[in-house]
Amino acid sequence: MVARADQTTPHWERLGSAVTMGYNDRTARMAVPGGWVYLSAFATRDGNLTLALVFGPTETL
């Protein structure tokens, strides 16, 4: 039996990261059917957390 592309185990591909004394910033993407889901995570030492998830289609809408 051959696995289809949409049946593979999803995983985040790291695109970038920055870590300093005051914050942690990470960017990643995951392939999904029809495009990509992009993740941006920004956390401060004080405990503030901002997350953004965006879908980017592979074809022009």
C-alpha positions as CSV (number, residue, x, y, z in Angstrom):
1,M,0.0,0.0,0.0
2,V,1.4,3.4,-1.0
3,A,0.7,6.4,1.3
4,R,-0.8,9.5,-0.4
5,A,0.8,12.9,0.2
6,D,-2.3,14.1,2.2
7,Q,-1.9,11.1,4.6
8,T,1.7,11.8,5.7
9,T,2.4,12.8,9.3
10,P,2.1,16.6,9.7
11,H,5.1,18.4,11.1
12,W,6.2,22.0,11.5
13,E,9.2,23.2,9.4
14,R,11.1,25.9,11.2
15,L,11.6,29.0,9.0
16,G,13.3,31.2,11.6
17,S,13.9,31.9,15.3
18,A,15.4,34.5,17.6
19,V,16.0,34.1,21.3
20,T,17.4,36.8,23.5
21,M,17.2,37.7,27.2
22,G,13.8,39.3,26.9
23,Y,11.9,37.4,24.2
24,N,11.6,34.3,22.1
25,D,10.4,34.6,18.4
26,R,9.7,31.6,16.2
27,T,8.3,31.2,12.6
28,A,7.3,27.9,11.0
29,R,5.1,26.4,8.4
30,M,3.3,23.1,7.8
31,A,2.1,21.6,4.5
32,V,-1.6,20.9,4.4
33,P,-3.9,20.0,1.5
34,G,-4.2,23.0,-0.8
35,G,-1.3,25.0,0.7
36,W,0.6,25.9,3.8
37,V,-0.2,26.9,7.4
38,Y,2.2,29.5,8.7
39,L,2.8,29.9,12.5
40,S,4.3,33.0,14.2
41,A,4.9,32.7,17.9
42,F,6.3,35.6,20.1
43,A,6.8,35.2,23.8
44,T,8.3,37.6,26.3
45,R,10.0,36.8,29.6
46,D,7.0,38.5,31.4
47,G,4.8,35.7,30.2
48,N,3.1,37.5,27.3
49,L,2.4,35.2,24.3
50,T,1.2,36.1,20.8
51,L,0.3,33.4,18.3
52,A,-0.7,33.9,14.6
53,L,-1.8,31.1,12.2
54,V,-2.3,32.0,8.5
55,F,-3.3,29.8,5.6
56,G,-1.5,30.4,2.3
57,P,-2.9,28.6,-0.7
58,T,-0.6,27.0,-3.2
59,E,-2.8,28.2,-6.1
60,T,-3.9,31.8,-6.8
61,L,-7.5,32.3,-5.6
